[in-house]
Amino acid sequence: MSKRKKKMNSTDKTVAEQSLAERIKTASEGLYYISETDAEVLPFSGSKAESVTREEVLRQTNSQADANVEEREFSEIFARLTKIQDWFGDEEKATAERFSVLKDLLEKNLRDLKVFKIGNINIDIYFVGLDAENNLMGIQTKAVET
């Protein structure tokens, strides 16, 4: 019985410990960020960080240190993605609900969530926070803004 219990704990740990990156990947799969172009939403896994700062995000995304960076509120950006409009059809409603699930996943598992828009016109967007081990993590996408 102890072998079985040990095995169950190991299995439970594997399920419970399905990496946050894997859960983010699953939740974001097939989602697109709509701007002047549609860009896929992808998981972002960084490395250890003391805090979520402009400098840290630039470093971990291999962006130029003097890149144009706009920091935005996480909830502000996600509000646009999760709000269900009167004119939405079933597909748009389903997409907004999927963005809500992704938002909840990020909020429950990451702290100090922020959004960084890096660049001009062709913009890289990172929705990031710190996980339980202080790794920078979240999602990334692109936008075209003219």
N, CA, C and O atoms as a GROMACS GRO file, in nm:
protein
  584
    1MET      N    1   0.082  -0.119   0.000
    1MET     CA    2   0.000   0.000   0.000
    1MET      C    3   0.086   0.125   0.000
    1MET      O    4   0.053   0.224  -0.066
    2SER      N    5   0.196   0.123   0.073
    2SER     CA    6   0.280   0.242   0.075
    2SER      C    7   0.341   0.268  -0.062
    2SER      O    8   0.361   0.384  -0.101
    3LYS      N    9   0.372   0.160  -0.138
    3LYS     CA   10   0.422   0.180  -0.273
    3LYS      C   11   0.317   0.250  -0.358
    3LYS      O   12   0.346   0.345  -0.430
    4ARG      N   13   0.194   0.201  -0.348
    4ARG     CA   14   0.086   0.262  -0.424
    4ARG      C   15   0.067   0.407  -0.382
    4ARG      O   16   0.050   0.495  -0.467
    5LYS      N   17   0.069   0.432  -0.254
    5LYS     CA   18   0.052   0.568  -0.206
    5LYS      C   19   0.165   0.656  -0.256
    5LYS      O   20   0.143   0.770  -0.297
    6LYS      N   21   0.286   0.603  -0.253
    6LYS     CA   22   0.400   0.679  -0.300
    6LYS      C   23   0.385   0.708  -0.449
    6LYS      O   24   0.412   0.820  -0.494
    7LYS      N   25   0.341   0.608  -0.525
    7LYS     CA   26   0.322   0.627  -0.667
    7LYS      C   27   0.213   0.732  -0.693
    7LYS      O   28   0.229   0.816  -0.781
    8MET      N   29   0.106   0.727  -0.619
    8MET     CA   30  -0.001   0.824  -0.636
    8MET      C   31   0.049   0.965  -0.607
    8MET      O   32   0.016   1.059  -0.679
    9ASN      N   33   0.129   0.979  -0.502
    9ASN     CA   34   0.182   1.110  -0.470
    9ASN      C   35   0.270   1.161  -0.583
    9ASN      O   36   0.265   1.279  -0.617
   10SER      N   37   0.349   1.072  -0.641
   10SER     CA   38   0.435   1.109  -0.752
   10SER      C   39   0.350   1.153  -0.871
   10SER      O   40   0.380   1.253  -0.936
   11THR      N   41   0.244   1.078  -0.900
   11THR     CA   42   0.155   1.114  -1.010
   11THR      C   43   0.084   1.244  -0.980
   11THR      O   44   0.075   1.332  -1.066
   12ASP      N   45   0.034   1.258  -0.857
   12ASP     CA   46  -0.032   1.382  -0.818
   12ASP      C   47   0.062   1.501  -0.834
   12ASP      O   48   0.022   1.607  -0.882
   13LYS      N   49   0.186   1.482  -0.796
   13LYS     CA   50   0.283   1.590  -0.807
   13LYS      C   51   0.303   1.626  -0.954
   13LYS      O   52   0.312   1.744  -0.988
   14THR      N   53   0.310   1.526  -1.040
   14THR     CA   54   0.328   1.552  -1.182
   14THR      C   55   0.211   1.632  -1.237
   14THR      O   56   0.231   1.728  -1.312
   15VAL      N   57   0.089   1.594  -1.202
   15VAL     CA   58  -0.028   1.666  -1.249
   15VAL      C   59  -0.032   1.806  -1.187
   15VAL      O   60  -0.050   1.904  -1.259
   16ALA      N   61  -0.015   1.814  -1.057
   16ALA     CA   62  -0.021   1.942  -0.988
   16ALA      C   63   0.096   2.031  -1.030
   16ALA      O   64   0.085   2.154  -1.032
   17GLU      N   65   0.206   1.967  -1.062
   17GLU     CA   66   0.326   2.042  -1.093
   17GLU      C   67   0.344   2.058  -1.243
   17GLU      O   68   0.450   2.101  -1.290
   18GLN      N   69   0.239   2.022  -1.319
   18GLN     CA   70   0.250   2.047  -1.462
   18GLN      C   71   0.299   2.190  -1.469
   18GLN      O   72   0.238   2.280  -1.412
   19SER      N   73   0.407   2.209  -1.535
   19SER     CA   74   0.472   2.339  -1.527
   19SER      C   75   0.377   2.451  -1.564
   19SER      O   76   0.288   2.437  -1.648
   20LEU      N   77   0.399   2.561  -1.498
   20LEU     CA   78   0.319   2.679  -1.528
   20LEU      C   79   0.334   2.714  -1.675
   20LEU      O   80   0.238   2.755  -1.741
   21ALA      N   81   0.455   2.699  -1.727
   21ALA     CA   82   0.477   2.728  -1.870
   21ALA      C   83   0.388   2.640  -1.958
   21ALA      O   84   0.335   2.688  -2.058
   22GLU      N   85   0.372   2.514  -1.921
   22GLU     CA   86   0.285   2.424  -1.998
   22GLU      C   87   0.139   2.465  -1.987
   22GLU      O   88   0.065   2.460  -2.085
   23ARG      N   89   0.098   2.506  -1.868
   23ARG     CA   90  -0.041   2.550  -1.850
   23ARG      C   91  -0.067   2.679  -1.927
   23ARG      O   92  -0.175   2.697  -1.984
   24ILE      N   93   0.031   2.769  -1.929
   24ILE     CA   94   0.018   2.892  -2.006
   24ILE      C   95   0.013   2.860  -2.155
   24ILE      O   96  -0.067   2.918  -2.229
   25LYS      N   97   0.097   2.767  -2.197
   25LYS     CA   98   0.098   2.727  -2.339
   25LYS      C   99  -0.039   2.672  -2.379
   25LYS      O  100  -0.092   2.708  -2.484
   26THR      N  101  -0.095   2.586  -2.297
   26THR     CA  102  -0.226   2.527  -2.326
   26THR      C  103  -0.334   2.635  -2.329
   26THR      O  104  -0.419   2.636  -2.418
   27ALA      N  105  -0.332   2.725  -2.231
   27ALA     CA  106  -0.434   2.828  -2.222
   27ALA      C  107  -0.426   2.930  -2.336
   27ALA      O  108  -0.528   2.986  -2.378
   28SER      N  109  -0.306   2.953  -2.388
   28SER     CA  110  -0.288   3.055  -2.492
   28SER      C  111  -0.295   2.998  -2.633
   28SER      O  112  -0.302   3.073  -2.730
   29GLU      N  113  -0.292   2.867  -2.645
   29GLU     CA  114  -0.290   2.802  -2.775
   29GLU      C  115  -0.411   2.846  -2.861
   29GLU      O  116  -0.526   2.834  -2.818
   30GLY      N  117  -0.382   2.895  -2.980
   30GLY     CA  118  -0.487   2.935  -3.072
   30GLY      C  119  -0.542   3.074  -3.049
   30GLY      O  120  -0.632   3.117  -3.121
   31LEU      N  121  -0.489   3.148  -2.950
   31LEU     CA  122  -0.533   3.284  -2.925
   31LEU      C  123  -0.448   3.383  -3.007
   31LEU      O  124  -0.328   3.362  -3.026
   32TYR      N  125  -0.512   3.488  -3.054
   32TYR     CA  126  -0.444   3.591  -3.132
   32TYR      C  127  -0.473   3.728  -3.073
   32TYR      O  128  -0.584   3.758  -3.031
   33TYR      N  129  -0.369   3.810  -3.072
   33TYR     CA  130  -0.381   3.949  -3.028
   33TYR      C  131  -0.412   4.031  -3.153
   33TYR      O  132  -0.337   4.027  -3.250
   34ILE      N  133  -0.522   4.103  -3.149
   34ILE     CA  134  -0.568   4.176  -3.266
   34ILE      C  135  -0.519   4.321  -3.259
   34ILE      O  136  -0.545   4.392  -3.162
   35SER      N  137  -0.448   4.362  -3.362
   35SER     CA  138  -0.410   4.503  -3.380
   35SER      C  139  -0.424   4.528  -3.530
   35SER      O  140  -0.516   4.475  -3.592
   36GLU      N  141  -0.336   4.605  -3.588
   36GLU     CA  142  -0.341   4.622  -3.733
   36GLU      C  143  -0.299   4.493  -3.803
   36GLU      O  144  -0.308   4.481  -3.925
   37THR      N  145  -0.254   4.398  -3.726
   37THR     CA  146  -0.226   4.263  -3.772
   37THR      C  147  -0.270   4.169  -3.660
   37THR      O  148  -0.289   4.213  -3.547
   38ASP      N  149  -0.287   4.044  -3.691
   38ASP     CA  150  -0.320   3.946  -3.588
   38ASP      C  151  -0.194   3.867  -3.555
   38ASP      O  152  -0.128   3.813  -3.644
   39ALA      N  153  -0.160   3.862  -3.427
   39ALA     CA  154  -0.038   3.792  -3.386
   39ALA      C  155  -0.072   3.687  -3.282
   39ALA      O  156  -0.153   3.709  -3.192
   40GLU      N  157  -0.009   3.572  -3.296
   40GLU     CA  158  -0.030   3.461  -3.204
   40GLU      C  159   0.017   3.499  -3.064
   40GLU      O  160   0.117   3.569  -3.047
   41VAL      N  161  -0.057   3.452  -2.965
   41VAL     CA  162  -0.019   3.470  -2.825
   41VAL      C  163   0.061   3.347  -2.786
   41VAL      O  164   0.013   3.234  -2.800
   42LEU      N  165   0.182   3.368  -2.738
   42LEU     CA  166   0.274   3.258  -2.705
   42LEU      C  167   0.319   3.267  -2.560
   42LEU      O  168   0.322   3.376  -2.502
   43PRO      N  169   0.354   3.153  -2.500
   43PRO     CA  170   0.408   3.159  -2.363
   43PRO      C  171   0.546   3.225  -2.363
   43PRO      O  172   0.620   3.217  -2.461
   44PHE      N  173   0.579   3.289  -2.253
   44PHE     CA  174   0.712   3.346  -2.234
   44PHE      C  175   0.767   3.294  -2.103
   44PHE      O  176   0.705   3.308  -1.998
   45SER      N  177   0.885   3.232  -2.109
   45SER     CA  178   0.953   3.185  -1.989
   45SER      C  179   1.091   3.249  -1.984
   45SER      O  180   1.175   3.227  -2.071
   46GLY      N  181   1.112   3.329  -1.882
   46GLY     CA  182   1.240   3.394  -1.864
   46GLY      C  183   1.323   3.324  -1.758
   46GLY      O  184   1.308   3.204  -1.734
   47SER      N  185   1.408   3.400  -1.696
   47SER     CA  186   1.494   3.346  -1.592
   47SER      C  187   1.474   3.425  -1.464
   47SER      O  188   1.387   3.512  -1.457
   48LYS      N  189   1.553   3.395  -1.364
   48LYS     CA  190   1.542   3.460  -1.233
   48LYS      C  191   1.548   3.611  -1.246
   48LYS      O  192   1.622   3.665  -1.328
   49ALA      N  193   1.469   3.677  -1.164
   49ALA     CA  194   1.467   3.823  -1.162
   49ALA      C  195   1.431   3.868  -1.022
   49ALA      O  196   1.353   3.803  -0.952
   50GLU      N  197   1.487   3.980  -0.980
   50GLU     CA  198   1.453   4.036  -0.850
   50GLU      C  199   1.319   4.107  -0.854
   50GLU      O  200   1.245   4.109  -0.755
   51SER      N  201   1.288   4.166  -0.970
   51SER     CA  202   1.161   4.236  -0.985
   51SER      C  203   1.127   4.248  -1.134
   51SER      O  204   1.209   4.219  -1.221
   52VAL      N  205   1.005   4.291  -1.160
   52VAL     CA  206   0.959   4.308  -1.297
   52VAL      C  207   0.981   4.455  -1.334
   52VAL      O  208   0.901   4.542  -1.299
   53THR      N  209   1.090   4.480  -1.404
   53THR     CA  210   1.125   4.616  -1.442
   53THR      C  211   1.150   4.624  -1.592
   53THR      O  212   1.170   4.523  -1.659
   54ARG      N  213   1.148   4.745  -1.641
   54ARG     CA  214   1.178   4.770  -1.782
   54ARG      C  215   1.313   4.710  -1.818
   54ARG      O  216   1.325   4.640  -1.919
   55GLU      N  217   1.413   4.736  -1.736
   55GLU     CA  218   1.549   4.689  -1.764
   55GLU      C  219   1.556   4.537  -1.766
   55GLU      O  220   1.621   4.478  -1.852
   56GLU      N  221   1.488   4.474  -1.671
   56GLU     CA  222   1.490   4.327  -1.664
   56GLU      C  223   1.421   4.266  -1.786
   56GLU      O  224   1.470   4.169  -1.843
   57VAL      N  225   1.309   4.323  -1.826
   57VAL     CA  226   1.237   4.271  -1.943
   57VAL      C  227   1.321   4.291  -2.069
   57VAL      O  228   1.329   4.200  -2.152
   58LEU      N  229   1.382   4.407  -2.084
   58LEU     CA  230   1.469   4.429  -2.200
   58LEU      C  231   1.583   4.328  -2.203
   58LEU      O  232   1.616   4.273  -2.309
   59ARG      N  233   1.643   4.304  -2.088
   59ARG     CA  234   1.755   4.209  -2.081
   59ARG      C  235   1.709   4.069  -2.117
   59ARG      O  236   1.773   4.002  -2.198
   60GLN      N  237   1.598   4.024  -2.058
   60GLN     CA  238   1.555   3.886  -2.078
   60GLN      C  239   1.490   3.861  -2.214
   60GLN      O  240   1.473   3.746  -2.254
   61THR      N  241   1.453   3.966  -2.285
   61THR     CA  242   1.395   3.950  -2.418
   61THR      C  243   1.498   3.981  -2.527
   61THR      O  244   1.465   3.985  -2.646
   62ASN      N  245   1.621   4.004  -2.485
   62ASN     CA  246   1.729   4.038  -2.579
   62ASN      C  247   1.695   4.160  -2.665
   62ASN      O  248   1.731   4.166  -2.782
   63SER      N  249   1.625   4.255  -2.604
   63SER     CA  250   1.592   4.380  -2.673
   63SER      C  251   1.704   4.480  -2.650
   63SER      O  252   1.781   4.468  -2.554
   64GLN      N  253   1.713   4.579  -2.737
   64GLN     CA  254   1.814   4.682  -2.720
   64GLN      C  255   1.784   4.765  -2.596
   64GLN      O  256   1.669   4.799  -2.569
   65ALA      N  257   1.888   4.797  -2.522
   65ALA     CA  258   1.872   4.872  -2.397
   65ALA      C  259   1.806   5.008  -2.418
   65ALA      O  260   1.740   5.059  -2.328
   66ASP      N  261   1.822   5.066  -2.537
   66ASP     CA  262   1.763   5.198  -2.563
   66ASP      C  263   1.631   5.188  -2.641
   66ASP      O  264   1.584   5.288  -2.696
   67ALA      N  265   1.572   5.069  -2.646
   67ALA     CA  266   1.446   5.050  -2.718
   67ALA      C  267   1.335   5.132  -2.654
   67ALA      O  268   1.335   5.155  -2.533
   68ASN      N  269   1.241   5.175  -2.736
   68ASN     CA  270   1.124   5.245  -2.686
   68ASN      C  271   1.039   5.144  -2.608
   68ASN      O  272   1.002   5.040  -2.662
   69VAL      N  273   1.009   5.175  -2.481
   69VAL     CA  274   0.930   5.084  -2.397
   69VAL      C  275   0.815   5.161  -2.334
   69VAL      O  276   0.833   5.267  -2.274
   70GLU      N  277   0.697   5.104  -2.348
   70GLU     CA  278   0.580   5.159  -2.282
   70GLU      C  279   0.531   5.055  -2.182
   70GLU      O  280   0.500   4.942  -2.220
   71GLU      N  281   0.525   5.093  -2.055
   71GLU     CA  282   0.475   5.003  -1.952
   71GLU      C  283   0.326   5.031  -1.931
   71GLU      O  284   0.286   5.146  -1.916
   72ARG      N  285   0.245   4.924  -1.931
   72ARG     CA  286   0.101   4.940  -1.916
   72ARG      C  287   0.051   4.851  -1.803
   72ARG      O  288   0.118   4.757  -1.761
   73GLU      N  289  -0.069   4.882  -1.755
   73GLU     CA  290  -0.131   4.803  -1.651
   73GLU      C  291  -0.184   4.672  -1.709
   73GLU      O  292  -0.250   4.672  -1.813
   74PHE      N  293  -0.156   4.564  -1.642
   74PHE     CA  294  -0.199   4.432  -1.685
   74PHE      C  295  -0.351   4.426  -1.703
   74PHE      O  296  -0.400   4.381  -1.807
   75SER      N  297  -0.424   4.470  -1.602
   75SER     CA  298  -0.570   4.460  -1.608
   75SER      C  299  -0.629   4.550  -1.716
   75SER      O  300  -0.732   4.516  -1.775
   76GLU      N  301  -0.566   4.661  -1.743
   76GLU     CA  302  -0.613   4.753  -1.847
   76GLU      C  303  -0.606   4.688  -1.985
   76GLU      O  304  -0.702   4.694  -2.062
   77ILE      N  305  -0.495   4.626  -2.015
   77ILE     CA  306  -0.477   4.562  -2.146
   77ILE      C  307  -0.569   4.441  -2.158
   77ILE      O  308  -0.632   4.420  -2.262
   78PHE      N  309  -0.577   4.361  -2.052
   78PHE     CA  310  -0.660   4.240  -2.058
   78PHE      C  311  -0.809   4.274  -2.065
   78PHE      O  312  -0.888   4.194  -2.117
   79ALA      N  313  -0.849   4.389  -2.013
   79ALA     CA  314  -0.990   4.427  -2.017
   79ALA      C  315  -1.041   4.431  -2.160
   79ALA      O  316  -1.154   4.390  -2.188
   80ARG      N  317  -0.959   4.479  -2.251
   80ARG     CA  318  -0.996   4.485  -2.392
   80ARG      C  319  -1.012   4.345  -2.452
   80ARG      O  320  -1.094   4.324  -2.541
   81LEU      N  321  -0.934   4.251  -2.402
   81LEU     CA  322  -0.936   4.115  -2.456
   81LEU      C  323  -1.048   4.029  -2.397
   81LEU      O  324  -1.090   3.932  -2.460
   82THR      N  325  -1.094   4.065  -2.279
   82THR     CA  326  -1.191   3.980  -2.209
   82THR      C  327  -1.333   4.035  -2.210
   82THR      O  328  -1.428   3.964  -2.176
   83LYS      N  329  -1.349   4.161  -2.248
   83LYS     CA  330  -1.483   4.222  -2.246
   83LYS      C  331  -1.568   4.165  -2.360
   83LYS      O  332  -1.527   4.163  -2.476
   84ILE      N  333  -1.686   4.120  -2.324
   84ILE     CA  334  -1.780   4.068  -2.424
   84ILE      C  335  -1.870   4.182  -2.470
   84ILE      O  336  -1.943   4.242  -2.392
   85GLN      N  337  -1.862   4.211  -2.599
   85GLN     CA  338  -1.939   4.319  -2.660
   85GLN      C  339  -2.078   4.269  -2.703
   85GLN      O  340  -2.097   4.150  -2.726
   86ASP      N  341  -2.173   4.361  -2.713
   86ASP     CA  342  -2.310   4.326  -2.755
   86ASP      C  343  -2.313   4.259  -2.891
   86ASP      O  344  -2.394   4.169  -2.915
   87TRP      N  345  -2.225   4.301  -2.980
   87TRP     CA  346  -2.227   4.252  -3.117
   87TRP      C  347  -2.150   4.121  -3.138
   87TRP      O  348  -2.145   4.069  -3.250
   88PHE      N  349  -2.090   4.068  -3.031
   88PHE     CA  350  -2.011   3.945  -3.044
   88PHE      C  351  -2.099   3.827  -3.086
   88PHE      O  352  -2.211   3.810  -3.038
   89GLY      N  353  -2.044   3.746  -3.177
   89GLY     CA  354  -2.105   3.618  -3.208
   89GLY      C  355  -2.046   3.513  -3.117
   89GLY      O  356  -1.970   3.546  -3.026
   90ASP      N  357  -2.081   3.388  -3.139
   90ASP     CA  358  -2.033   3.279  -3.053
   90ASP      C  359  -1.881   3.268  -3.052
   90ASP      O  360  -1.822   3.245  -2.947
   91GLU      N  361  -1.818   3.284  -3.168
   91GLU     CA  362  -1.672   3.271  -3.176
   91GLU      C  363  -1.602   3.380  -3.096
   91GLU      O  364  -1.507   3.352  -3.023
   92GLU      N  365  -1.648   3.504  -3.110
   92GLU     CA  366  -1.588   3.615  -3.035
   92GLU      C  367  -1.608   3.598  -2.884
   92GLU      O  368  -1.518   3.627  -2.806
   93LYS      N  369  -1.726   3.551  -2.846
   93LYS     CA  370  -1.753   3.526  -2.703
   93LYS      C  371  -1.660   3.417  -2.650
   93LYS      O  372  -1.606   3.430  -2.540
   94ALA      N  373  -1.642   3.311  -2.727
   94ALA     CA  374  -1.554   3.201  -2.685
   94ALA      C  375  -1.410   3.250  -2.672
   94ALA      O  376  -1.340   3.210  -2.579
   95THR      N  377  -1.367   3.336  -2.763
   95THR     CA  378  -1.231   3.390  -2.756
   95THR      C  379  -1.215   3.477  -2.631
   95THR      O  380  -1.116   3.465  -2.560
   96ALA      N  381  -1.311   3.564  -2.604
   96ALA     CA  382  -1.305   3.649  -2.484
   96ALA      C  383  -1.303   3.564  -2.357
   96ALA      O  384  -1.232   3.596  -2.262
   97GLU      N  385  -1.379   3.455  -2.356
   97GLU     CA  386  -1.380   3.366  -2.239
   97GLU      C  387  -1.244   3.295  -2.224
   97GLU      O  388  -1.198   3.275  -2.112
   98ARG      N  389  -1.182   3.258  -2.335
   98ARG     CA  390  -1.050   3.195  -2.328
   98ARG      C  391  -0.946   3.294  -2.276
   98ARG      O  392  -0.858   3.257  -2.199
   99PHE      N  393  -0.956   3.421  -2.319
   99PHE     CA  394  -0.865   3.523  -2.266
   99PHE      C  395  -0.888   3.543  -2.116
   99PHE      O  396  -0.794   3.569  -2.042
  100SER      N  397  -1.012   3.531  -2.071
  100SER     CA  398  -1.043   3.541  -1.927
  100SER      C  399  -0.977   3.428  -1.849
  100SER      O  400  -0.923   3.450  -1.741
  101VAL      N  401  -0.981   3.307  -1.904
  101VAL     CA  402  -0.917   3.192  -1.840
  101VAL      C  403  -0.766   3.215  -1.832
  101VAL      O  404  -0.705   3.189  -1.728
  102LEU      N  405  -0.707   3.264  -1.940
  102LEU     CA  406  -0.563   3.292  -1.942
  102LEU      C  407  -0.529   3.400  -1.841
  102LEU      O  408  -0.431   3.388  -1.767
  103LYS      N  409  -0.609   3.506  -1.836
  103LYS     CA  410  -0.587   3.615  -1.740
  103LYS      C  411  -0.590   3.561  -1.597
  103LYS      O  412  -0.503   3.594  -1.516
  104ASP      N  413  -0.689   3.479  -1.565
  104ASP     CA  414  -0.700   3.421  -1.431
  104ASP      C  415  -0.579   3.334  -1.398
  104ASP      O  416  -0.527   3.339  -1.287
  105LEU      N  417  -0.534   3.254  -1.495
  105LEU     CA  418  -0.418   3.169  -1.474
  105LEU      C  419  -0.294   3.253  -1.441
  105LEU      O  420  -0.220   3.222  -1.348
  106LEU      N  421  -0.274   3.358  -1.516
  106LEU     CA  422  -0.159   3.445  -1.492
  106LEU      C  423  -0.171   3.516  -1.357
  106LEU      O  424  -0.074   3.523  -1.282
  107GLU      N  425  -0.289   3.567  -1.326
  107GLU     CA  426  -0.309   3.640  -1.199
  107GLU      C  427  -0.292   3.549  -1.078
  107GLU      O  428  -0.243   3.594  -0.974
  108LYS      N  429  -0.333   3.423  -1.089
  108LYS     CA  430  -0.324   3.331  -0.975
  108LYS      C  431  -0.183   3.277  -0.954
  108LYS      O  432  -0.150   3.233  -0.844
  109ASN      N  433  -0.100   3.279  -1.058
  109ASN     CA  434   0.030   3.214  -1.050
  109ASN      C  435   0.150   3.308  -1.061
  109ASN      O  436   0.263   3.265  -1.040
  110LEU      N  437   0.126   3.433  -1.094
  110LEU     CA  438   0.235   3.529  -1.108
  110LEU      C  439   0.204   3.653  -1.024
  110LEU      O  440   0.088   3.689  -1.004
  111ARG      N  441   0.309   3.715  -0.975
  111ARG     CA  442   0.290   3.837  -0.898
  111ARG      C  443   0.360   3.953  -0.970
  111ARG      O  444   0.449   3.933  -1.053
  112ASP      N  445   0.319   4.072  -0.935
  112ASP     CA  446   0.376   4.194  -0.994
  112ASP      C  447   0.359   4.194  -1.147
  112ASP      O  448   0.452   4.226  -1.221
  113LEU      N  449   0.239   4.157  -1.192
  113LEU     CA  450   0.212   4.149  -1.336
  113LEU      C  451   0.214   4.287  -1.401
  113LEU      O  452   0.156   4.382  -1.349
  114LYS      N  453   0.282   4.295  -1.514
  114LYS     CA  454   0.291   4.419  -1.592
  114LYS      C  455   0.292   4.384  -1.739
  114LYS      O  456   0.317   4.270  -1.778
  115VAL      N  457   0.263   4.485  -1.820
  115VAL     CA  458   0.269   4.470  -1.964
  115VAL      C  459   0.372   4.568  -2.018
  115VAL      O  460   0.372   4.686  -1.981
  116PHE      N  461   0.459   4.518  -2.104
  116PHE     CA  462   0.561   4.602  -2.166
  116PHE      C  463   0.546   4.594  -2.317
  116PHE      O  464   0.547   4.485  -2.375
  117LYS      N  465   0.532   4.710  -2.380
  117LYS     CA  466   0.528   4.720  -2.525
  117LYS      C  467   0.665   4.774  -2.567
  117LYS      O  468   0.704   4.883  -2.528
  118ILE      N  469   0.736   4.695  -2.647
  118ILE     CA  470   0.872   4.731  -2.685
  118ILE      C  471   0.879   4.753  -2.835
  118ILE      O  472   0.843   4.667  -2.915
  119GLY      N  473   0.927   4.872  -2.872
  119GLY     CA  474   0.946   4.904  -3.013
  119GLY      C  475   0.852   5.012  -3.062
  119GLY      O  476   0.773   5.068  -2.986
  120ASN      N  477   0.863   5.042  -3.190
  120ASN     CA  478   0.780   5.140  -3.258
  120ASN      C  479   0.718   5.072  -3.380
  120ASN      O  480   0.788   5.002  -3.453
  121ILE      N  481   0.594   5.093  -3.403
  121ILE     CA  482   0.516   5.038  -3.514
  121ILE      C  483   0.505   4.886  -3.503
  121ILE      O  484   0.397   4.834  -3.474
  122ASN      N  485   0.616   4.812  -3.526
  122ASN     CA  486   0.617   4.667  -3.504
  122ASN      C  487   0.658   4.645  -3.359
  122ASN      O  488   0.776   4.655  -3.325
  123ILE      N  489   0.561   4.614  -3.276
  123ILE     CA  490   0.582   4.615  -3.131
  123ILE      C  491   0.577   4.473  -3.074
  123ILE      O  492   0.488   4.394  -3.106
  124ASP      N  493   0.673   4.444  -2.988
  124ASP     CA  494   0.672   4.319  -2.912
  124ASP      C  495   0.602   4.350  -2.780
  124ASP      O  496   0.634   4.450  -2.714
  125ILE      N  497   0.507   4.266  -2.741
  125ILE     CA  498   0.432   4.289  -2.618
  125ILE      C  499   0.453   4.171  -2.524
  125ILE      O  500   0.436   4.056  -2.563
  126TYR      N  501   0.490   4.202  -2.400
  126TYR     CA  502   0.513   4.101  -2.297
  126TYR      C  503   0.421   4.127  -2.180
  126TYR      O  504   0.423   4.236  -2.122
  127PHE      N  505   0.340   4.028  -2.144
  127PHE     CA  506   0.254   4.030  -2.026
  127PHE      C  507   0.328   3.942  -1.926
  127PHE      O  508   0.320   3.820  -1.935
  128VAL      N  509   0.399   4.000  -1.830
  128VAL     CA  510   0.488   3.920  -1.746
  128VAL      C  511   0.475   3.952  -1.598
  128VAL      O  512   0.432   4.060  -1.558
  129GLY      N  513   0.514   3.854  -1.518
  129GLY     CA  514   0.521   3.866  -1.373
  129GLY      C  515   0.624   3.767  -1.323
  129GLY      O  516   0.695   3.705  -1.402
  130LEU      N  517   0.631   3.754  -1.193
  130LEU     CA  518   0.726   3.660  -1.132
  130LEU      C  519   0.650   3.538  -1.082
  130LEU      O  520   0.545   3.550  -1.020
  131ASP      N  521   0.705   3.419  -1.111
  131ASP     CA  522   0.645   3.296  -1.061
  131ASP      C  523   0.694   3.268  -0.919
  131ASP      O  524   0.765   3.350  -0.860
  132ALA      N  525   0.658   3.154  -0.865
  132ALA     CA  526   0.693   3.119  -0.726
  132ALA      C  527   0.843   3.112  -0.704
  132ALA      O  528   0.890   3.130  -0.591
  133GLU      N  529   0.920   3.085  -0.809
  133GLU     CA  530   1.067   3.075  -0.797
  133GLU      C  531   1.137   3.203  -0.842
  133GLU      O  532   1.259   3.204  -0.863
  134ASN      N  533   1.061   3.311  -0.858
  134ASN     CA  534   1.115   3.441  -0.904
  134ASN      C  535   1.167   3.439  -1.046
  134ASN      O  536   1.262   3.511  -1.078
  135ASN      N  537   1.106   3.358  -1.131
  135ASN     CA  538   1.139   3.361  -1.272
  135ASN      C  539   1.039   3.451  -1.343
  135ASN      O  540   0.920   3.452  -1.310
  136LEU      N  541   1.088   3.526  -1.440
  136LEU     CA  542   1.002   3.610  -1.521
  136LEU      C  543   0.924   3.518  -1.615
  136LEU      O  544   0.983   3.435  -1.684
  137MET      N  545   0.791   3.532  -1.617
  137MET     CA  546   0.708   3.441  -1.694
  137MET      C  547   0.580   3.511  -1.735
  137MET      O  548   0.537   3.608  -1.672
  138GLY      N  549   0.519   3.461  -1.841
  138GLY     CA  550   0.391   3.514  -1.885
  138GLY      C  551   0.364   3.478  -2.029
  138GLY      O  552   0.384   3.365  -2.071
  139ILE      N  553   0.316   3.578  -2.106
  139ILE     CA  554   0.289   3.557  -2.247
  139ILE      C  555   0.352   3.669  -2.328
  139ILE      O  556   0.386   3.776  -2.276
  140GLN      N  557   0.368   3.642  -2.456
  140GLN     CA  558   0.421   3.742  -2.547
  140GLN      C  559   0.341   3.740  -2.676
  140GLN      O  560   0.283   3.638  -2.713
  141THR      N  561   0.339   3.853  -2.743
  141THR     CA  562   0.273   3.863  -2.871
  141THR      C  563   0.332   3.983  -2.943
  141THR      O  564   0.427   4.045  -2.895
  142LYS      N  565   0.277   4.014  -3.056
  142LYS     CA  566   0.322   4.128  -3.135
  142LYS      C  567   0.202   4.212  -3.176
  142LYS      O  568   0.088   4.164  -3.178
  143ALA      N  569   0.229   4.337  -3.209
  143ALA     CA  570   0.125   4.425  -3.259
  143ALA      C  571   0.186   4.519  -3.363
  143ALA      O  572   0.306   4.548  -3.359
  144VAL      N  573   0.104   4.564  -3.453
  144VAL     CA  574   0.144   4.670  -3.544
  144VAL      C  575   0.055   4.788  -3.509
  144VAL      O  576  -0.067   4.779  -3.513
  145GLU      N  577   0.120   4.900  -3.474
  145GLU     CA  578   0.048   5.021  -3.436
  145GLU      C  579   0.108   5.138  -3.513
  145GLU      O  580   0.222   5.176  -3.491
  146THR      N  581   0.028   5.193  -3.606
  146THR     CA  582   0.078   5.306  -3.685
  146THR      C  583   0.008   5.434  -3.646
  146THR      O  584   0.037   5.540  -3.702
   0.00000   0.00000   0.00000
